[in-house]
Amino acid sequence: MKKIVILALVALALSGSIVAQEGHSSMGEARPEAQRPSPIALNPALGAEVGFVYEAFLSPHQEGGEEEDTPAFIPPQFRSTEPSVPRDQRTSRGHAVIEFTNDLSRAYVHLAVENVNPADVVMLHLHCGRPGQLGPIIIDFAHAGNIQDYLADGVMSIEITNADIEAVTTQSQGLIDAFTLGCPIVPSIPADKVKTIAGMELIARQGELYFNLHTAAQTYFGDIRGQFHRVEGGG
């Protein structure tokens, strides 16, 4: 008797699954489609077009400290190897733009710099953090190629996707990496990292995405930094 009941239940479950797969409601009779048209013309192809644009102007004055303020516990790879120059004496500047597609599948990053020697650049990142706050890395442009070559003419333009964000989160190996690589989705759960362009756009929308160009003389705080803001009418 038990076998008959079990077989009946399995058959019922399978029949419900088949009905659901055929596009019918498993909760009874299917409801009719609404007659109300979409207020916006539906066109999935528009997802590939740029819909959101953010801009940042990089300067030494957005950094939160001088290189001499680098904490003692910071590992060698994040410490300056050349004599640093105070912020007020640096003439380096930059202008950056990020374009996000409507479907948030990719972004286009553009950067122009002045009074920066490409040979001195040691790291180039997008970080998450509020103005004046040092935050973890969400994009490391060294994963895309040689950053000195990219900036040889003072201008860089690169397309990035989810894979570029995941490349940062998957390289974490130690305790310091856990806090410096990958941006948490919510601060209260630091281990749960943003892994999508959609997540990065949300960080930008909240005013917590910034560009940082690091040189041999300004490695920890960076040489120039720029906080992104939404461009009105941009996309």
PAZAPA-4460 file (N, C-alpha, C; in steps of 0.05 Angstrom, whole numbers, plus 32768, in hexadecimal, padded with zeros to 4 digits):
% residues 235
    n_x    n_y    n_z   ca_x   ca_y   ca_z    c_x    c_y    c_z   seq   type   mol
   8011   7FE8   8000   8000   8000   8000   8011   8019   8000     1      M     A
   8027   8018   8011   8039   802F   8012   8046   8035   7FF7     2      K     A
   804D   801F   7FE9   8059   8022   7FCF   8046   802F   7FBB     3      K     A
   802C   8028   7FBD   8019   8034   7FAB   8016   8052   7FB0     4      I     A
   8015   8059   7FCA   8012   8075   7FD2   802A   8085   7FC8     5      V     A
   8042   807A   7FCD   805B   8088   7FC5   805C   808C   7FA7     6      I     A
   8055   8076   7F98   8055   8078   7F7B   8041   808D   7F71     7      L     A
   802A   808E   7F7E   8015   80A2   7F77   801F   80BE   7F7B     8      A     A
   802D   80C2   7F92   8038   80DD   7F98   804D   80E5   7F84     9      L     A
   805E   80D2   7F7D   8073   80D7   7F69   8067   80DE   7F4F    10      V     A
   8053   80CF   7F46   8045   80D4   7F2D   8038   80F0   7F2D    11      A     A
   802C   80F7   7F44   801F   8112   7F46   8034   8128   7F44    12      L     A
   804B   8124   7F52   8060   8138   7F51   806B   813B   7F35    13      A     A
   806F   8125   7F27   807A   8126   7F0C   8066   8133   7EF9    14      L     A
   804C   812D   7EFD   8038   813A   7EEB   8037   8158   7EF0    15      S     A
   803A   8160   7F09   803A   817D   7F0F   8052   818B   7F03    16      G     A
   806A   817C   7F04   8082   8187   7EF8   807F   818A   7EDA    17      S     A
   8073   8177   7ECD   806F   8178   7EB0   805D   818F   7EA9    18      I     A
   8047   8192   7EB8   8035   81A9   7EB3   8043   81C3   7EB6    19      V     A
   8053   81C6   7ECB   8062   81DF   7ECF   8075   81E4   7EB8    20      A     A
   8083   81CE   7EAF   8096   81D2   7E99   8088   81D9   7E7F    21      Q     A
   806F   81D2   7E7C   8061   81D8   7E64   8056   81F5   7E64    22      E     A
   805B   8203   7E7A   8053   821F   7E7B   8038   8224   7E88    23      G     A
   802D   8210   7E96   8013   8213   7EA3   8016   8216   7EC0    24      H     A
   8004   8224   7ECD   8005   8229   7EE9   8000   820F   7EF8    25      S     A
   8011   820A   7F0D   800D   81F2   7F1D   7FF9   81F8   7F34    26      S     A
   7FEF   8210   7F36   7FDD   8218   7F4B   7FC0   821A   7F41    27      M     A
   7FBA   820D   7F2B   7F9F   820E   7F20   7F9F   8219   7F04    28      G     A
   7F88   8224   7EFC   7F85   822F   7EE1   7F97   8247   7EDC    29      E     A
   7FA5   8248   7EC6   7FB7   825E   7EBF   7FA7   8278   7EBD    30      A     A
   7FB2   828E   7EC8   7FA5   82A8   7EC6   7FAB   82B4   7EAA    31      R     A
   7F99   82C4   7EA0   7F9E   82D0   7E86   7FB3   82E6   7E87    32      P     A
   7FC1   82EA   7E71   7FD5   8300   7E71   7FC8   831B   7E73    33      E     A
   7FD5   832E   7E80   7FCA   8349   7E84   7FC8   8356   7E69    34      A     A
   7FB4   8366   7E65   7FB0   8375   7E4C   7FBE   8390   7E4D    35      Q     A
   7FC9   8397   7E64   7FD7   83B1   7E67   7FF2   83B0   7E58    36      R     A
   7FF7   83C2   7E46   8011   83C2   7E38   8027   83CE   7E4A    37      P     A
   8040   83C7   7E45   8056   83D3   7E53   8058   83F1   7E4D    38      S     A
   805D   8401   7E62   8060   841E   7E5D   8079   8425   7E4E    39      P     A
   808C   8412   7E4C   80A4   8415   7E3D   80A5   8400   7E27    40      I     A
   80AC   8407   7E0F   80AD   83F4   7DF9   80C2   83DF   7E00    41      A     A
   80BA   83C5   7DFF   80CC   83B0   7E07   80DF   83A8   7DF0    42      L     A
   80F9   83A8   7DF6   810D   83A2   7DE2   8126   8397   7DEF    43      N     A
   8128   837C   7DF2   813F   8370   7E00   815A   8379   7DF4    44      P     A
   815A   837F   7DDA   8174   8387   7DCD   8180   83A0   7DD9    45      A     A
   816F   83B1   7DE6   8179   83CA   7DF2   818B   83C4   7E0A    46      L     A
   818B   83AC   7E14   819C   83A5   7E2B   81B9   83A9   7E26    47      G     A
   81C1   83A7   7E0D   81DE   83A9   7E06   81E7   83C6   7E04    48      A     A
   81D4   83D9   7E04   81DA   83F5   7E02   81E2   8401   7E1D    49      E     A
   81F1   8416   7E1D   81FA   8423   7E36   81E2   8431   7E42    50      V     A
   81DE   842C   7E5C   81C8   8438   7E6A   81CF   8449   7E82    51      G     A
   81E7   8445   7E8E   81EF   8454   7EA6   820B   845D   7EA2    52      F     A
   8211   8476   7EA8   822B   8481   7EA5   8234   848F   7EBF    53      V     A
   824D   8489   7EC7   8258   8495   7EDF   8273   84A2   7ED8    54      Y     A
   827A   84B6   7EE8   8292   84C6   7EE2   82A1   84CB   7EFC    55      E     A
   82BC   84CD   7EF9   82CD   84D3   7F10   82E4   84E4   7F06    56      A     A
   82EC   84F7   7F17   8304   8507   7F12   8318   8500   7F27    57      F     A
   832F   84F5   7F1E   8344   84EC   7F31   8357   8501   7F38    58      L     A
   835E   8502   7F52   8372   8515   7F5B   837F   850B   7F75    59      S     A
   8396   8515   7F7D   83A2   850C   7F97   8391   8515   7FAF    60      P     A
   8380   8528   7FAC   8372   8534   7FC2   835A   8524   7FCC    61      H     A
   8354   850E   7FBE   833F   84FC   7FC8   834A   84E5   7FD9    62      Q     A
   8364   84E4   7FDB   8370   84CF   7FEC   836D   84D5   8009    63      E     A
   836C   84C1   801A   8367   84C5   8036   837F   84C9   8047    64      G     A
   8397   84C9   803C   83B0   84CC   804B   83C8   84CD   803A    65      G     A
   83DF   84D3   8047   83F9   84D3   8039   8405   84B8   803C    66      E     A
   8418   84B1   802A   8425   8497   802B   8433   8492   8045    67      E     A
   843C   84A7   8052   844A   84A3   806C   8436   8499   8082    68      E     A
   841C   849B   807C   8408   8491   808E   8401   8473   808A    69      D     A
   840F   8466   8078   840A   844A   8072   840D   8439   808C    70      T     A
   83F9   842A   8094   83FB   841B   80AD   8413   8407   80AC    71      P     A
   841E   8401   80C3   8435   83F0   80C4   8430   83D3   80BC    72      A     A
   8416   83CA   80BF   8410   83AE   80B9   840B   83A9   809B    73      F     A
   840B   83BE   808B   8406   83BB   806E   841C   83AB   8061    74      I     A
   8416   8396   8051   842B   8385   8045   843B   8394   8030    75      P     A
   8452   838B   8028   8464   8399   8016   8458   83A0   7FFB    76      P     A
   8446   838E   7FF0   843B   8394   7FD5   8429   83AC   7FD4    77      Q     A
   8421   83B6   7FEC   8410   83CE   7FEC   841F   83E6   7FF8    78      F     A
   843A   83E4   7FFA   844A   83FA   8005   845A   8407   7FEE    79      R     A
   845F   8421   7FF1   846E   8430   7FDC   848B   8427   7FDC    80      S     A
   8496   8426   7FC4   84B2   841F   7FC0   84C3   8436   7FB7    81      T     A
   84B6   844E   7FB2   84C4   8466   7FAA   84BC   847C   7FBE    82      E     A
   84CC   8491   7FBF   84C5   84A8   7FD1   84AA   84B4   7FCA    83      P     A
   8499   84B8   7FDD   847F   84C2   7FD8   847F   84E1   7FD6    84      S     A
   846A   84EB   7FCA   8467   8508   7FC6   844D   8511   7FD3    85      V     A
   844D   8526   7FE4   8434   852E   7FF1   841F   8535   7FDD    86      P     A
   8406   8531   7FE5   83EF   8535   7FD3   83EF   8551   7FC6    87      R     A
   83F5   8565   7FD7   83F3   8581   7FCD   8408   8587   7FB8    88      D     A
   841D   8576   7FB5   8432   857B   7FA2   842F   856A   7F89    89      Q     A
   841C   8558   7F88   8418   8547   7F71   8406   8555   7F5C    90      R     A
   840E   8553   7F43   83FE   855F   7F2D   83EF   854B   7F1D    91      T     A
   83F0   8531   7F25   83E2   851C   7F16   83C4   851F   7F18    92      S     A
   83B7   851A   7F02   8399   851D   7F01   838E   8507   7EEF    93      R     A
   8374   8502   7EF0   8368   84EF   7EDF   834A   84F4   7EDC    94      G     A
   833F   84E8   7EC7   8322   84EA   7EC1   8319   84CF   7EB8    95      H     A
   8304   84C4   7EC6   82FB   84A9   7EC0   82DD   84A9   7EBB    96      A     A
   82D4   8497   7EA9   82B8   8493   7EA3   82B2   8475   7EA2    97      V     A
   829C   846D   7EAE   8293   8451   7EAC   8277   8451   7EA0    98      I     A
   8274   8441   7E8B   825A   843D   7E7E   8250   8420   7E84    99      E     A
   8238   841E   7E8E   822C   8404   7E93   8216   83FF   7E7E   100      F     A
   8215   83E7   7E74   81FF   83E0   7E61   81E5   83DD   7E71   101      T     A
   81CF   83E0   7E63   81B4   83DE   7E6F   81B0   83C3   7E7D   102      N     A
   81BA   83AD   7E71   81B6   8393   7E7D   81CC   838C   7E92   103      D     A
   81DE   83A0   7E97   81F2   839D   7EAC   8203   8384   7EA8   104      L     A
   8208   837D   7E8E   8219   8366   7E88   8236   836E   7E85   105      S     A
   823B   8388   7E80   8256   8391   7E7C   8258   83AF   7E82   106      R     A
   8271   83B9   7E84   8275   83D5   7E88   828E   83DD   7E78   107      A     A
   828F   83F6   7E70   82A6   8401   7E61   82B3   8416   7E72   108      Y     A
   82CD   8412   7E78   82DC   8424   7E89   82EF   8434   7E78   109      V     A
   82EE   844F   7E7B   82FF   8461   7E6D   830F   8472   7E81   110      H     A
   8329   8475   7E7D   8339   8485   7E8F   834E   8495   7E7F   111      L     A
   8351   84AE   7E86   8366   84BF   7E7B   8375   84CB   7E92   112      A     A
   838F   84CB   7E91   83A0   84D6   7EA7   83B3   84EB   7E9C   113      V     A
   83BB   84FE   7EAD   83CF   8512   7EA6   83E4   8513   7EBC   114      E     A
   83FD   8519   7EB4   8413   851C   7EC7   8417   8502   7ED7   115      N     A
   8412   84EC   7ECA   8417   84D1   7ED6   842A   84C2   7EC3   116      V     A
   8441   84B9   7ECD   8453   84A9   7EBE   844A   848C   7EBE   117      N     A
   8442   8481   7EA7   8438   8465   7EA7   844B   8451   7EB3   118      P     A
   8465   8456   7EB1   8479   8444   7EBC   8478   8443   7EDA   119      A     A
   846C   8458   7EE7   846B   8459   7F04   8452   844B   7F0F   120      D     A
   843F   8445   7EFD   8425   8439   7F07   842A   841C   7F0E   121      V     A
   8422   8415   7F26   8426   83F9   7F30   840B   83EB   7F33   122      V     A
   83F5   83F9   7F37   83DB   83ED   7F3A   83C5   8400   7F30   123      M     A
   83B0   83F5   7F25   8399   8406   7F1C   8380   83F6   7F23   124      L     A
   836F   8402   7F34   8358   83F4   7F3E   833F   8404   7F3E   125      H     A
   8328   83F7   7F3F   830F   8402   7F47   830A   83F6   7F63   126      L     A
   8303   8407   7F76   82FE   83FF   7F92   82E1   8407   7F9A   127      H     A
   82D8   83FB   7FAF   82BF   8404   7FBC   82C6   8411   7FD7   128      C     A
   82BA   8427   7FDB   82BF   8436   7FF4   82B4   8452   7FF2   129      G     A
   82AD   845D   8009   82A3   8479   8009   82BA   848C   8006   130      R     A
   82B4   84A5   7FFF   82C9   84B9   7FFB   82DC   84BA   8014   131      P     A
   82F6   84B9   800F   8309   84BB   8024   830F   84A0   8032   132      G     A
   82FF   848C   802B   8302   8471   8037   8311   845F   8024   133      Q     A
   8325   8450   802E   8332   843B   801E   8321   8422   801F   134      L     A
   8319   8419   8007   8308   8401   8005   8315   83EB   7FF5   135      G     A
   8308   83D4   7FF5   8313   83BD   7FE6   8311   83C0   7FC8   136      P     A
   8320   83B0   7FBA   8322   83B0   7F9D   830B   83A1   7F91   137      I     A
   82FD   83AC   7F7D   82E9   839D   7F6E   82F2   8397   7F51   138      I     A
   8303   83A8   7F46   830F   83A2   7F2B   832D   83A8   7F2D   139      I     A
   833D   8394   7F25   835A   8398   7F22   8361   8397   7F04   140      D     A
   8368   83AE   7EF9   836C   83AF   7EDC   8385   839F   7ED3   141      F     A
   8396   8397   7EE6   83AD   8386   7EDF   83A4   836B   7ED5   142      A     A
   838B   8363   7EDC   8381   8349   7ED2   837B   834B   7EB4   143      H     A
   8376   8363   7EAA   836F   8367   7E8E   8388   8369   7E7C   144      A     A
   839E   8372   7E87   83B6   8376   7E77   83CA   8387   7E86   145      G     A
   83DF   8390   7E78   83F4   83A1   7E84   83EA   83BD   7E86   146      N     A
   83E7   83C7   7E9F   83DB   83E1   7EA3   83EE   83F8   7E9A   147      I     A
   8408   83F3   7E9A   841B   8407   7E90   8418   840A   7E72   148      Q     A
   8413   83F4   7E64   840E   83F5   7E47   83F4   8403   7E41   149      D     A
   83DF   83FD   7E51   83C5   840A   7E4D   83C7   8428   7E4F   150      Y     A
   83D7   8432   7E62   83D9   844E   7E68   83F1   845C   7E59   151      L     A
   83FE   844E   7E47   8415   8459   7E39   840E   8473   7E2B   152      A     A
   83F6   8475   7E20   83EE   848E   7E12   83DC   849F   7E24   153      D     A
   83DA   8498   7E3E   83CB   84A8   7E51   83AD   84A3   7E51   154      G     A
   83A4   8490   7E40   8388   848A   7E3F   8384   846B   7E3E   155      V     A
   836F   8462   7E4D   8368   8446   7E4D   834A   8442   7E4A   156      M     A
   8342   842F   7E3A   8326   8428   7E37   8324   8409   7E37   157      S     A
   8314   83FE   7E4A   8312   83E1   7E4D   82F6   83D9   7E53   158      I     A
   82EE   83C2   7E47   82D3   83B6   7E4D   82D7   83A2   7E63   159      E     A
   82C5   83A3   7E77   82C7   8390   7E8D   82AC   8382   7E90   160      I     A
   82AE   8369   7E9B   8296   8358   7E9F   8297   834C   7EBB   161      T     A
   8284   833B   7EC1   8284   832E   7EDB   829E   831F   7EE0   162      N     A
   82AA   8314   7ECB   82C2   8304   7ECE   82D9   8315   7EDA   163      A     A
   82D9   832F   7ED4   82EE   8340   7EDF   82EB   8344   7EFD   164      D     A
   82D1   8345   7F06   82CC   8348   7F23   82D2   832E   7F31   165      I     A
   82CB   8317   7F25   82D0   82FD   7F31   82EE   82F7   7F32   166      E     A
   82FD   8302   7F1F   831A   82FE   7F20   8327   8309   7F39   167      A     A
   831B   831E   7F44   8326   832A   7F5C   831E   8319   7F75   168      V     A
   8304   8311   7F76   82FB   8302   7F8D   8307   82E6   7F8F   169      T     A
   830F   82DA   7F79   831A   82BF   7F79   8338   82BE   7F7F   170      T     A
   8345   82D5   7F7F   8362   82D5   7F84   8368   82D8   7FA2   171      Q     A
   8354   82DC   7FB2   8358   82E0   7FCF   8364   82C7   7FDB   172      S     A
   837A   82CB   7FEB   8388   82B4   7FF6   838C   82B6   8015   173      Q     A
   838E   82CE   801F   8394   82D1   803C   8380   82E4   8049   174      G     A
   8385   82EA   8062   8373   82FB   8072   8372   8317   8067   175      L     A
   838A   8322   805F   838A   833D   8054   837B   833E   8039   176      I     A
   837F   832A   8028   8370   8328   800F   8352   8328   8013   177      D     A
   8349   831A   8028   832D   8318   802E   8320   8333   8032   178      A     A
   8330   8346   803C   8325   8361   8042   832C   8375   802C   179      F     A
   833F   836F   801B   8347   8382   8006   833E   837B   7FEA   180      T     A
   8335   8362   7FE6   832D   8359   7FCB   830F   8352   7FCB   181      L     A
   8300   8360   7FBA   82E4   835A   7FB8   82D4   836C   7FCB   182      G     A
   82BE   8377   7FC1   82AD   8389   7FD0   8295   8379   7FDC   183      C     A
   8290   837C   7FF6   8279   836E   8001   825E   8378   7FF7   184      P     A
   824B   8366   7FF3   8231   836F   7FEA   8224   8381   7FFF   185      I     A
   8226   8378   8018   821E   8389   802F   8235   8388   8043   186      V     A
   823B   839F   8050   8252   83A0   8062   8251   838C   8079   187      P     A
   8239   8384   8081   8236   8372   8098   823D   8355   8091   188      S     A
   8240   834F   8077   8247   8334   806F   825F   8336   805C   189      I     A
   8277   833B   8067   828F   8341   8056   8297   832A   8044   190      P     A
   8290   8311   804B   8298   82FA   803A   8287   82F7   8021   191      A     A
   8270   8304   8020   825E   8302   8009   8264   8319   7FF6   192      D     A
   8273   8313   7FE0   827E   8328   7FCF   826D   832E   7FB6   193      K     A
   826F   8347   7FAD   8262   834E   7F93   8271   8340   7F7D   194      V     A
   8263   8333   7F6B   826F   8325   7F55   8264   832C   7F3A   195      K     A
   8254   8341   7F38   8247   8348   7F1F   824A   8366   7F19   196      T     A
   8248   836C   7EFF   8248   8388   7EF6   8230   8397   7F03   197      I     A
   8219   8388   7F06   8202   8394   7F12   8208   839D   7F2F   198      A     A
   8217   838D   7F3D   821F   8394   7F58   8232   83AC   7F59   199      G     A
   8244   83AE   7F45   8256   83C4   7F44   8247   83DE   7F3D   200      M     A
   8233   83DD   7F2C   8223   83F4   7F25   8214   83FE   7F3E   201      E     A
   820B   83EC   7F4E   81FD   83F5   7F67   8210   8403   7F79   202      L     A
   8229   83F9   7F7C   823D   8407   7F8C   8242   8423   7F81   203      I     A
   8244   8426   7F66   8248   8440   7F5A   8230   8452   7F60   204      A     A
   8218   8448   7F5E   8200   8457   7F63   81FF   8462   7F80   205      R     A
   820A   8452   7F92   820B   845B   7FAE   8222   846E   7FB4   206      Q     A
   8231   8475   7F9F   8248   8487   7FA3   8260   847B   7FB0   207      G     A
   8262   8460   7FAF   8278   8453   7FBD   828A   8443   7FAB   208      E     A
   828C   844C   7F92   82A0   8441   7F7F   82B4   8456   7F78   209      L     A
   82CE   844E   7F7A   82E3   8461   7F73   82FA   8455   7F64   210      Y     A
   8308   8465   7F54   831F   845E   7F45   8338   8464   7F55   211      F     A
   834C   8453   7F55   8365   845A   7F62   837D   8451   7F51   212      N     A
   838E   8463   7F4C   83A7   845E   7F3D   83BE   845F   7F50   213      L     A
   83CC   8448   7F53   83E2   8446   7F66   83FD   8447   7F57   214      H     A
   8410   8456   7F62   842A   8458   7F57   843F   844D   7F6A   215      T     A
   8458   844A   7F61   846D   8440   7F73   8472   8453   7F8B   216      A     A
   846C   846C   7F87   8470   847F   7F9D   8457   8483   7FAE   217      A     A
   8440   847D   7FA3   8427   847F   7FB1   8418   8465   7FAD   218      Q     A
   841F   8451   7FBD   8414   8436   7FB8   83FC   8430   7FCA   219      T     A
   83FE   8436   7FE4   83E9   842E   7FF7   83D0   843F   7FF2   220      Y     A
   83D2   845A   7FF5   83BB   846B   7FF1   83B5   8470   7FD4   221      F     A
   83CA   846E   7FC3   83C6   8473   7FA7   83CF   848F   7F9F   222      G     A
   83D5   8493   7F86   83DE   84AD   7F7C   83C7   84BF   7F77   223      D     A
   83B2   84B5   7F68   839A   84C5   7F63   8382   84B3   7F67   224      I     A
   836D   84BF   7F71   8354   84B0   7F76   833C   84C0   7F6C   225      R     A
   8327   84B3   7F63   830F   84C0   7F5A   82F6   84B2   7F61   226      G     A
   82E4   84BF   7F70   82CB   84B3   7F78   82B6   84B7   7F61   227      Q     A
   82A8   84A2   7F5A   8295   84A3   7F43   827A   84AF   7F4C   228      F     A
   826F   84BE   7F39   8253   84C9   7F3D   8244   84C5   7F23   229      H     A
   822A   84C3   7F25   8219   84BE   7F0E   8219   84D7   7EFC   230      R     A
   821B   84D3   7EE2   821A   84E9   7ECE   81FC   84ED   7EC7   231      V     A
   81F2   8504   7ECD   81D6   850A   7EC7   81D1   8509   7EA9   232      E     A
   81BE   84FA   7EA0   81B8   84F8   7E84   81CB   84E5   7E75   233      G     A
   81DD   84D8   7E84   81F0   84C6   7E77   81E4   84AA   7E76   234      G     A
   81D6   84A4   7E60   81CA   848A   7E5D   81AE   848A   7E68   235      G     A
***
